[in-house]
């Protein structure tokens, strides 16, 4: 029965990963060649520090948007918080995974029940959960497709 299964039983392992300093083009090739939509980003010790997704790449290719502004006496007043610009500029001009990645990947543990993981995938509107060990190192990845395959295989 699917309800009694854990994430460890249906996750995909091993999981491909990249480092913060991996050149962006190298990571894009991994995504393309392996037909996946996201990669965990690891620090030097192998711990998860971020996630590179297709969505991050869309932001990069979409370019920088300064947002709405008004002109007042030959001055330009931007109506968007300029602190947000820094992140967008790094994403658009970045050349390494660390410049473009998201810093809040969705995770779970191997012993998480499959229904709990499915709820988390749905609630967070994400495509994947990185399955982490006690040292925050990825041991697998659970995708929406993994959940669907587990449901299809249930008697």
Residue pairs with C-beta under 8 A, 6 or more apart in sequence:
1 154
1 155
2 114
2 115
2 150
2 151
2 154
3 113
3 114
3 115
4 113
5 113
5 114
5 150
6 110
6 111
6 112
6 113
6 114
7 108
7 109
7 110
7 111
7 112
7 113
7 114
7 117
7 129
7 131
7 140
7 142
8 110
8 111
8 131
8 140
9 114
9 150
10 114
10 142
10 146
10 147
10 149
10 150
11 110
11 131
11 139
11 140
11 141
11 142
11 146
12 140
12 141
12 142
12 143
12 146
13 131
13 139
13 140
13 141
14 139
14 140
15 40
15 130
15 131
15 138
15 139
15 140
15 141
16 30
16 34
16 36
16 39
17 39
17 40
17 41
17 42
17 138
18 26
18 27
18 30
18 39
18 40
18 41
18 42
18 52
18 97
19 41
19 42
19 43
19 44
19 97
20 41
20 42
20 43
20 49
20 50
20 96
20 97
20 98
20 101
21 96
21 97
21 98
22 41
22 96
22 97
23 95
23 96
23 97
24 94
24 95
24 96
24 97
24 99
24 100
27 39
27 52
27 97
28 57
30 36
30 39
31 37
31 38
31 39
31 52
31 54
31 57
37 53
37 54
37 127
37 128
38 51
38 52
38 53
38 54
38 127
38 128
39 51
39 52
39 53
39 97
40 48
40 50
40 51
40 105
40 130
40 138
40 141
41 48
41 49
41 50
41 51
41 52
41 97
41 98
41 101
41 105
42 48
42 49
42 137
42 138
43 49
45 135
46 135
46 137
47 135
47 136
47 137
48 105
48 107
48 130
48 132
48 136
48 137
48 138
49 103
50 97
50 98
50 101
50 102
50 103
50 104
50 105
51 101
51 102
51 104
51 105
51 106
51 130
52 97
52 100
52 101
52 102
53 102
53 127
55 102
56 91
56 100
56 101
56 102
57 100
59 88
59 91
59 92
59 100
60 91
60 92
60 94
60 100
63 92
64 85
64 88
64 89
64 92
65 88
66 78
66 80
66 85
67 78
67 79
67 80
68 78
68 79
68 80
69 76
69 77
69 78
69 79
70 76
70 77
70 79
71 77
90 99
90 100
91 99
91 100
93 99
94 100
105 130
106 120
106 121
106 124
106 126
106 128
106 129
106 130
107 129
107 130
107 131
107 132
108 116
108 117
108 120
108 129
108 130
108 131
108 132
108 142
109 131
109 132
110 131
110 133
110 139
110 140
112 120
112 131
114 147
114 150
117 129
117 142
117 147
118 147
120 129
121 127
121 128
121 129
121 142
121 144
121 147
127 143
127 144
128 141
128 142
128 143
128 144
129 141
129 142
130 138
130 140
130 141
131 138
131 139
131 140
131 141
131 142
132 138
132 139
133 139
